[in-house]
Every structure is written in structure tokens, then in C-alpha cells.
């Protein structure tokens, strides 16, 4: 009977296990200051993600929840050759509601992309949220909305590459496993929204 309450075709045990863990993380975040998710703390989250997530991933047998590394394809590119520093980029996206994603997997831009940062690991992982909140409770924080636009930035200062995709929000216990399974992933929509946020034309 409980399977009928799950809106996605996923394994029940995995759904419950992943949802419970994400529920604990979300509860912890409820009690933490929002200051910790500001994009300008990328200097803190990036080393933590780069050096902590891979060994955790290896120790746990490459579990989906702690995927240390993923690959970003060239169809996720929003813009290239952005003539701003990494810090300036983060300032711009902060004004449109993006925040740091400390638990996201570390992504490498595929080498065939032929843009700045190709073959390199990301410099930042950020997201902003939209859509309905659980049970229509508008008093809940924005980071519990149904969807997120997740973007990553690559390259050197003055020559940055911006990538994005649209997906279910992994901070939601009911959406965490579908998110990990890429259910509802929409690259094209993410690129369009991200381009609008930066007031540029997407490729």
C-alpha cells in the first residue's frame, strides 16, 4: 500500500533509507545559519568537497548518495568566455537567489567541450529553488521547494564557463532518491533559466 504513496518508480527500501538520511540533513540545516550556504563561502566548501567526499565515496562503496564525481556534458553549457572573476560571478548569481551546494557531487567538464575549463573539476556548485513547497506550507524555507536550477562554473578568472541543468530538489526527503536517479532531469530548461538569470543568451 505504501508504494502507492511514492510518486516515482523507485525501490521502496532505497526510497525510505535515502529519504531518512536527507531528512536528518534537512533538519540539521533548519538549525544552521543560512549564512553557511552563501556562494561567497565557496572557498570553504570547495576544498571540503574535493578532499572529503571522494574518500567517503570510496569507503562506502560508491553509494549513489555520496557520488564523489560526475561528468558535465557540453549540452549543459550556458555561456563561455565570461569576462569576470570567480568572485564577481558568485556576486552576480547571489543577487538572483543562488546559494552554495556543499553536498553536491564534484563534477568534471568533459574534455570534448572545447571551452574554458574543459577536462577540469568545477570551481563552484550553486543552486536556486522554485516551485511548490511541501503540503503548500509557504512558511517553510525556500530550499524545500520542489525544483532547483543547479549550475557549476569552470575555468580561470576572466575566462569562465557556466553550466546548468534543472532537476528535482535533493534537499527534499521525498525527492532525494528520484533526484539521484536523474528522474525529471531537464538540461535544456536549466540552461534557459540560468541564462535568463545572468541576462545572457544561452548557446
C-alpha positions in Angstrom: 0.0 0.0 0.0 2.8 2.4 0.9 4.2 2.0 -2.6 1.1 3.9 -4.0 2.2 6.9 -1.9 5.5 7.2 -3.8 5.1 9.2 -7.0 8.1 7.6 -8.7 9.0 4.1 -9.8 11.8 3.5 -7.3 12.8 0.8 -4.8 10.9 1.3 -1.6 13.7 0.4 0.7 16.1 2.8 -1.0 13.5 5.5 -1.1 13.0 5.2 2.7 16.7 4.9 3.5 17.8 7.9 1.4 14.8 9.9 2.4 15.5 9.3 6.1 19.2 10.4 5.7 18.2 13.5 3.8 15.6 14.2 6.3 18.2 14.3 9.0 20.4 16.6 6.9 17.5 18.9 6.2 16.7 19.0 9.9 20.3 19.9 10.7 20.1 22.6 8.1 17.0 24.0 9.6 19.0 24.8 12.7 22.0 26.1 10.9 22.5 29.7 9.8 21.7 30.4 6.2 25.0 32.2 6.1 26.7 28.9 5.6 25.0 28.4 2.2 26.1 31.8 0.7 28.0 31.3 -2.6 30.9 33.5 -1.3 31.8 30.6 1.1 32.9 28.6 -2.0 36.4 28.9 -0.7 35.3 26.8 2.3 33.0 24.3 0.6 35.2 23.6 -2.4 38.2 22.1 -0.5 35.9 20.2 1.8 34.0 18.6 -1.1 37.2 18.0 -3.1 39.1 16.3 -0.4 36.4 14.8 1.9 33.8 13.4 -0.5 36.0 11.1 -2.6 37.3 9.1 0.3 33.9 8.9 1.8 32.5 7.7 -1.5 35.2 5.1 -1.8 34.7 3.9 1.8 31.0 3.5 1.3 31.4 1.5 -1.9 30.3 4.3 -4.3 26.8 4.7 -2.9 24.6 6.9 -5.1 24.1 9.4 -2.2 27.7 10.3 -2.0 28.8 10.2 -5.6 32.2 12.0 -5.5 32.5 12.8 -9.1 30.1 13.2 -12.0 30.6 14.4 -15.6 29.0 17.5 -17.1 28.4 17.4 -20.8 28.7 20.2 -23.3 24.9 20.5 -23.7 24.8 21.9 -20.2 26.9 25.0 -21.2 25.1 28.3 -20.5 27.9 30.6 -21.5 31.6 30.6 -22.2 34.4 33.2 -22.0 32.7 35.1 -19.2 35.0 38.0 -18.6 34.6 38.1 -14.9 36.4 36.8 -11.9 35.1 33.8 -10.0 34.2 36.1 -7.1 32.4 38.5 -9.4 30.4 35.6 -10.9 29.3 34.5 -7.5 28.3 38.0 -6.6 26.1 38.2 -9.7 24.4 34.8 -9.1 23.8 35.6 -5.4 21.7 38.5 -6.4 19.4 36.2 -8.3 18.9 33.8 -5.4 21.6 31.1 -5.8 23.4 29.5 -2.9 26.3 27.1 -2.3 25.7 23.3 -2.7 28.1 21.8 -0.2 26.8 18.2 -0.5 26.7 18.1 -4.3 28.9 15.7 -6.2 32.1 17.1 -7.7 31.7 17.5 -11.5 34.3 17.5 -14.2 33.5 19.2 -17.5 34.0 16.7 -20.3 37.2 17.2 -22.3 35.4 17.3 -25.7 33.5 20.5 -24.7 36.3 22.7 -26.3 35.7 25.6 -23.9 37.4 27.1 -20.9 37.7 24.6 -18.1 37.2 21.5 -20.3 38.5 18.5 -18.5 38.8 20.3 -15.3 36.9 20.0 -12.0 34.4 22.7 -11.1 35.2 25.8 -9.1 31.8 26.2 -7.6 28.4 24.4 -7.3 25.4 26.6 -6.7 21.6 26.3 -7.0 18.4 28.2 -6.6 15.0 26.8 -5.9 11.5 27.2 -7.2 8.1 25.5 -7.4 5.7 24.5 -4.6 6.7 23.8 -1.0 5.7 20.6 0.8 2.0 20.5 1.5 1.7 24.1 0.3 3.2 25.4 3.5 4.6 28.7 2.5 6.3 29.2 5.9 8.9 26.6 5.1 12.3 27.7 3.7 12.8 28.2 0.0 15.3 25.4 -0.1 12.5 22.9 0.3 10.8 23.9 -2.9 10.2 21.1 -5.4 12.8 22.0 -8.1 16.3 23.5 -8.4 18.4 25.0 -11.1 21.8 23.6 -10.4 24.8 25.3 -12.0 28.6 24.9 -11.9 31.4 27.2 -13.1 34.7 26.2 -14.6 37.8 27.9 -16.0 40.1 30.7 -14.9 39.2 34.3 -13.9 38.3 36.3 -16.9 37.5 33.2 -18.9 34.8 31.2 -17.1 32.4 28.6 -18.4 28.9 28.4 -16.8 26.8 25.2 -16.9 23.4 24.3 -15.6 20.5 21.8 -15.5 17.0 21.7 -14.0 16.1 18.9 -11.6 14.2 17.8 -8.5 15.4 19.2 -5.2 17.7 16.8 -3.4 17.1 18.6 0.0 13.5 17.2 -0.1 13.4 13.7 1.6 10.6 12.7 -0.8 12.6 13.8 -3.8 16.2 12.8 -2.9 16.3 9.3 -4.5 14.4 10.4 -7.7 17.0 13.2 -7.9 19.9 10.8 -7.6 18.3 8.6 -10.3 18.0 11.7 -12.6 14.2 11.4 -12.7 12.9 14.7 -14.0 16.3 16.0 -15.1 15.9 18.7 -17.8 19.1 20.2 -19.1 17.5 22.5 -21.7 15.2 24.1 -19.2 18.1 24.6 -16.7 20.3 26.3 -19.4 17.4 28.6 -20.4 16.6 29.6 -16.8 20.3 30.1 -15.9 20.8 32.3 -19.0 17.9 34.5 -18.0 19.3 34.8 -14.5 22.6 36.1 -16.0 20.8 38.2 -18.7 22.7 36.5 -21.5 21.7 34.3 -24.5 22.2 30.6 -24.0 24.0 28.7 -26.6 
